[in-house]
Amino acid sequence: MCGGGADETPHGLRVFEGVRADGYLGRYPVRPGYAFVIRKGRHAAEPTDLSPEEAAGFWSDVARVAQAVEEQYRPAKMNWLSLGNGVPHLHVHLVPRPREDARAGLPLETEAFWVDKTPALEPEELAREAAALRARLAR
């Protein structure tokens, strides 16, 4: 994950290339509009590994992607998850919680991030949704 990403990964399509982070629309949507933002540059596993300037830039990039996701999908609540248990590189999962979310008000289900339990978006749908997010982020 260090250094910067590709336009497409097994997990999603890049929708944002920032100074400190890249944003991706998830191929395996935990919820509609699921995205993730990955820190670029030198390795950092935790937000506390960043200098104040790096942290400001990273969180600014995360917020920019989160705002575009919120505008596009209009969730009742946006969850920002910085986990790193499975991948020890600083990244944030952005999970829009729709109004009709069966687990509204509760944490995500344990298997939410298990790709074998979450069907992938069709390539055309993923490309269409990614293009819409890119257009919002270009404004």
Steps between C-alpha positions, in 0.01 A plus 500: 500500500793737548594753236183549301256281325379386167185617327348156554568243772330170583304698761381800300546789257687818582271802506737749663874561481596735781828632630501277810247230412313324220128427517335190353143391444473147637439208267345306792257752648454462874212743436413691179768763446764325710839662441842489657786747516861382514791707627773572244865564568719352769353212695274582793283251684326741737387863482743569785789402267436818298646844554241774557536611138466145367197437721330820385555404135390141547179584687425777252517245216282256698242773566492597134420143393247462784319817394470379141365163617248675728384726216466208259332243727323719761543262796335545838850474652855459371728266694873575485695191605874493553566137581831364373467166678532302177703750296742699718516806274306818572170497313142597578183316399209732418174315548182690416217368716176529300176597667366148442814335648386187688766572763442873533636624830714188543857413400552326169453126499817294556508371144455845340853501358516133400511516120376141473176612674450823302421476129716716275339779304464423132793662314269737310326614820831548682633706207182710483497573875874574500457745212224682691722531808796619290277771350400620850861499616612698194283798601 
